[in-house]
């Protein structure tokens, strides 16, 4: 175990489990992760390897004996008949048979219907009446000659979820972790490897937890397929239900006027609407009207009087275009059904508290899943559920205030998101001013993304200055990442007559208005000047060619100082930097390139071999590459120095890209840097004295 794994086992004994065990025990059992982790939590919530292995075998045995596979349902029914009673793990739903005045259970995999269940069990577990619940059940078989009586009886039922937890102990244990450690604990708890995500990406993942801890929270997530949008709502918590977009009806969501039965929003903490996008879909207008009122007022009325509920609503959908295309031709809502984009449906969108940019999430790959320790998910689900009783929306008031220009609805969205993030990260308090500011900006950004797109659809929406003030009344503007990447597409309405030539520089984004366009068409005659650029995490469109190329062209000698050219991906970054030098020199020129770095403590020999191979390769393309290890171990600054008068200072060196599929030859992130998401980094271009001998040609 690493240090974090040891720490979480120390402070949360018996409440954590190694996340790779789910795959180990799952086999061909089609059950949510929280069901498996419930069982693992009973037998494997320890760091002792021998106990874990014994527990794995126990859980496998329980699943083998009691989990019902549909293709073996007949055998299990026969076992129940022969033994008289038998325990099964299955998803159970219940209906009231008003003619017989009894409750009858349906077992999804076992294929049993009309299994008698007593009223007391229904009162204890009302979710059985809507959506169904995974349970460990004991089923009896008692044959009777009465044809109207069912021989199947449900004698006991235990929902698969934590029965109780100590909230105060949770808060005390949280205090033992730094903010960064706690974020990583939460990432591991939802099954993700924190080492492959940057800070912004981690926060985006954690936004998906806000609906679990914030009542009546409305979240929209649109993005490409395969990024894990629906996973957390179907697998993570026994308090959430995932509804396919085609199955959402008034009766199912709110109330069935025929039976009077309350729908999903009355029983579940989170109702997630999957497959929400699809421009050809035609949602029910009555459903939209009811949703609109519920999302605004936390109540609904279908002719039986007003009914209140506190379920958070999550809307999930796939996008079919990239961000630049959507902003150029329509808006970021363009893949939603037309009904949601017209005057009636816009009210639904305006009630979204946060718009999660799913296009920033990469397709899930094997290295993104955690094999470290995290909370047993039903424990974390209970923690988040208890936090619904708290309100942290005012926790920024001591240091910051929102611009008076922000409307009540926008303010509500920002406050609910901020409150949710504070509950998740700082349930005990203790957030610094900088940490509070980070979360406040993040909350504002997601609501701004909603409002900006609505203004593109309907220009009657009033413009809003999304900004906040500190205690000295200094105003800080907040922008979205798409706004920084594509400013000319972002700040225009479709069909406003803008000159396409004026928009061309936003095709390949830069990070600041001072930056020259980095389109290849501008490299021939660059305007070089001193400047400082700041890039946000997950920003795309950046490459060594666009960033450094114009400043390297014409140099005869280039020195790179970077202590972290050690590991394979760092050496590959350096090789790509050399490719930039080659592309920006004339064919008949030779350039001296010298690298100053440090030797890796464990793989020094492999590092030397790689650098020697690079030197050998360089000799064939007009690059004279040399390198040295700094023996003092004192170099920390990372910069590039040219002999024709430029120093490029890099806070991250060449390590500016997020993890990507480096071994996959058929992905553009592998082949082209501009399609990779960046880490947060800064670069400064400084003009300095030339270092060429007198009389030497400038090339």
URHURA-V244587 format. One record per residue. OMEGA is omega in whole degrees, 0 to 359 (NA if undefined). Layout:
OMEGA  OMEGA
//
This chain:
174  185  180  178  179  183  181  176  180  188  178  183  178  183  181  181  178  193  179  181  180  179  182  186  190  182  179  178  181  181  177  180  184  176  180  181  174  179  179  179  179  190  187  182  184  176  180  188  180  179  179  182  177  180  178  180  178  180  177  180  178  180  182  184  193  176  185  170  185  182  178  184  180  179  180  178  178  179  179  181  184  182  182  175  184  178  177  172  185  176  187  172  187  173  175  172  187  178  179  180  178  172  182  182  174  179  189  184  182  177  179  175  177  175  185  179  187  183  180  178  179  179  179  186  185  179  177  183  183  176  181  184  174  186  164  188  170  184  178  175  181  185  175  181  176  185  180  182  178  178  185  181  176  186  177  182  177  177  181  175  183  183  180  174  182  184  181  178  177  180  180  181  179  183  183  184  170  179  181  178  183  177  180  176  181  177  179  181  177  170  183  180  185  183  183  179  173  184  182  180  178  180  178  177  183  175  179  179  185  180  181  185  182  180  174  178  183  185  176  175  174  180  181  177  170  181  176  184  186  187  187  182  178  189  195  191  174  180  180  175  181  182  175  184  181  184  183  178  177  182  183  184  191  181  177  184  180  184  184  183  178  182  189  185  180  187  186  176  182  173  182  180  181  178  183  180  181  188  181  182  179  182  178  180  180  177  180  180  180  177  182  180  181  182  180  191  180  180  179  182  178  177  181  183  182  178  178  176  183  178  172  182  178  182  187  179  179  173  181  180  175  188  182  180  182  181  181  189  179  182  183  175  193  180  177  176  181  181  181  182  177  189  179  185  180  180  175  182  181  180  176  181  181  178  183  183  184  179  175  180  178  172  183  178  187  183  179  181  186  169  177  183  174  179  165  194  179  173  179  178  178  176  182  180  180  180  176  181  183  177  181  189  184  188  174  190  181  186  189  172  180  177  179  180  184  184  180  181  177  181  178  179  180  183  180  178  179  179  180  180  178  177  184  187  185  180  182  190  173  179  177  178  180  180  176  180  179  181  179  178  180  179  180  183  183  177  177  180  177  187  180  181  176  179  175  180  186  185  176  174  180  177  183  176  181  184  176  182  174  185  177  177  173  186  179  178  177  178  174  179  179  179  179  182  186  187  184  174  187  186  173  174  181  178  181  175  180  179  182  180  179  184  193  185  179  177  176  195  169  188  181  182  179  185  172  175  181  173  181  183  181  185  184  181  184  172  184  178  176  181  176  182  177  181  179  173  180  176  180  178  182  176  176  179  184  185  187  190  182  182  178  182  178  179  175  179  181  178  179  175  182  183  185  167  189  185  186  184  177  177  177  175  180  178  178  175  177  177  177  178  181  182  184  174  177  185  185  181  173  183  175  178  181  180  172  182  179  183  178  184  187  184  182  182  178  178  179  181  181  180  177  177  178  180  179  180  183  185  182  184  176  176  175  187  175  181  177  173  175  185  184  182  185  183  178  181  179  182  177  181  178  181  178  163  180  171  181  182  186  180  179  186  179  183  186  185  173  175  177  185  187  184  182  185  188  174  181  176  177  188  188  185  186  178  178  173  182  163  174  179  178  179  181  178  185  176  181  184  176  183  180  174  179  178  180  181  176  176  NA
//
